[in-house]
């Protein structure tokens, strides 16, 4: 109580002596004048500084004017009481919950590596690569940094009250505009970085060989392309911006503290080395736990993808409970890791917060002695404590920045592992294949799948396929029939031996050029998302709509495997060569199994018919017979029709009134193509059949 009483006595009765001591030291600084304020104002300022928002920083400039206008002596005991109160930061809990939400979004696990690409203990290699990824956006990032505090140099001293409020309103408006510019620039930069990352990773993933996709689940790769890129993008845009803001704010606060009292600042710096060491170990622990969360989230995605993709099989074997338990078990693992991360974060921030509070308490004790001995004024001590709170909040922001950066490094290590992987079979080297016609030879070929190197599929395989022949490869299940096609397409490389086409080893050929010369209908056909037209024309994008529609009609009829098949001008949209190929394929598919009724006027189609029925204009049968018999009689109706057609006419069919209003099959196909609704094809066929009936 004695020191307090002495201080009170000096504050109330010793104004002249205080003034003399101040004059002996130096003329009173603007800082000490501005911060010689009432306890109520000090309390308001502390809450504003705790937020560290752009508006609160702008408002801090106007406070200096208000202090100058409201110069009052401050009770030292009251000031010390206000400073000693522990500061509650409302953003603390929010930022911790935000970090937990970000960790829940991370979804990173793949067969490439359990922990991602190796790096230094601190992860600085990944940080440098992340900065290089954001290099194209550095100019806009610099503009965003400029908006951190545009009113930093504004000073409103000696203004009248109306001018003060006008200036304050201007500062608040500029601060809001700067905040708008900073946020929108950082958001756009972040989206650009994420888009660039996703594009690069997808390109690197799509050119990998079959061995890569055998070893890595699709769900794991999707998680890298989606959530991991978002984490990395934020770590090098929004997070860096927040870190720079904290760095600049903290630097300004420390400079002001050194100017006011080097001794008290030195006392504060004693705390920094242990905090820095703790932050290093905390960052490493957070990075490792985050990697574990990411890996297990990737496994969770893989489980969901596999089980939901085969839900009918699971339901058929009554495995619903088993699969739910499997999923929940993985969820519990992720929860345990998340709880561990929360414990580590809580321990670190609680420890650093306690150390900071103890440091402030020590500074209050030492600063109080300075005030009692006259080495420091009450205003200077108040200003110093204000700057201490400012710097402490900035230090907390830097800790959060480092934590989020380590999470980004954990995600980046896996992304860079994928980005740096090169396929074992290059798609760019090799000679161009002008033609794949010729004899195909498998010469003493041996092969084992890379994922099962101990199991040989082929051992000294030898055979030859003559050019232009129709060869069928048969054998038991698992005997390697499909592997022959995979090796011919160079999805894999043989472990021994070679495959040649017309005497040229396919390993010397360009893969893309070779595959363009080979057509394949896989054992399990794949339809890509999109329209029927896009799927049919996938290998020939320049195909016309007429060609696409013709093939849809043929495929829709053949898929039913009908006893009676009606081909109504099925090849009318094809050229002569394509028509020959389609008719040959249809003949091989339908001979001996179906009754086929072809409605045609092309001579090539008619010649292949076993029987020809000629209708007259009266709607009756004019004649029936084989092509050879009908064409031999020049007076037959068939011969006259052919003669008329060959002379430039066309085979006209009368349109019945009942058929004028009905929807034709071609109209239905056209509608399917325009709307891209592949699932309506079967319903359309049924509707057409009903209309015809």
C-alpha angles and dihedrals in degrees: 000000000000096000090048093051091048091051091049091050091052092046094052106030107019102064093126094050091048089051091051093049090050092051091051092055101042140299109296110271124232088242094058091044094049094049096046090102143138122279091246092057090046091053092052092048093052092056091048092050090048091062095051090196121151093252093051090052091049090048089052089069092057091050091066089059092047090052091052091050092046103045107171132154113257123220107242094214091051091047092050090047091054093048093048093056109106110247119236115210110203090197092060095079092038093054092048091051089046090054090051090051091050091050089052090056094053110103112176128146130124143150092251090086136332093229103025128242115341118254143158120302092257095043094235092143090063091045091055092048090049090053090051090052089055092046094105089057098047094103092055091042088056090052090051090051090053088059092057092096114352094170097052094117097043113118124183107190126156096011126146117247095259091048090048093056091045090052091046091052090049092051092049091049093049089047092053091048091048091049089051091051093047095049097045093046093049092047092051092045090050092051091049093051092048091048091050092048093049093048093050094046094046091051091049091046096048094055094053120115128252091262090064094052091045090058099041128058119231091234091057092052093046090054090056092051095047121030099018093056090052091053092048093045092053093046092060099040119026094022094049090048091053090046093051091048090053091046094052093043092047092047092052090048094051092048090053091047092052090049092052100041125354090185095057090042090055089053089054093049090059087073095054102076096056090043091051092050091048091049091053094054091040092054092049092049092048091049092052094046091047090053089052091050091048093049093050092045087055089053089049090053091049092052092049093047095049097042098043090045090056100033094133091058091049092048092047089059093040092244099142095111092046093052093045090053091048091053094045091050090058091046090055091053091053091047091053091052091047090052090050091051090050091051092051092048093046092049093050097046094042091051095047090045091052091048090050093050092049089050091051089049090052091049090051090053094047093040091050089055089050090053092046093051093044095245090119134026125232090245092053091049091049091049091048093052091048091053089046090057089047093051092043092055089049090051089053089051090052090052091053089046091054092048093052091043091056090052089052090049090053091053093042093055090063094042092051091048089059093042093052096049116108121202117247090230111052118218095204105052126077138061123297116259111227094177135005094200116121142070115325115213132187104201117200089315124186125183143173126178112254091235090054105033094162094059113075115207094185130026114188096334114189129177141128131221114203117226114267095010129131107234128178120204112207134175145123123302111284092018093122103261093137090040089065089062092044092053093046089053089047095238084141136018119235117248089224138003127026146256119225134189114201089344096308120115109237090220086071092053128090107257097220092047091049095048092050087063094051125072119200138186104193127220088250107035115217127215115199121217109271137063129328088248092057092050095048093046094042092113093038112034092178093063113130123242090245091057092047093049091049092054092046091055092048094046093047091053095045095048090068093055089218128194089225120037123190118201109192103191087320094173101034094112094051130089119243095265094048091045090055091051094047093047091049090051092048091048092053091048100044107032111120095358108069143038103234123198111192121194104198146138099195111108093219091059094043094052091060092056120104092212134021124208114196118201124203129221088257091065095254136115110271097186144333128212150104122298094249093052098044096043091050092064109072091195096054121112090241093055091049091051092050091047091050091048094048090051091063103278128112135228103265120199120198114243114229118221090236090058098048096080099038123103111249126219091248090055090054092050091049090053091050091052094050095049098034094225105151093172091066094062096092093045089050092054092052091049092050091050091050091050091050091049 
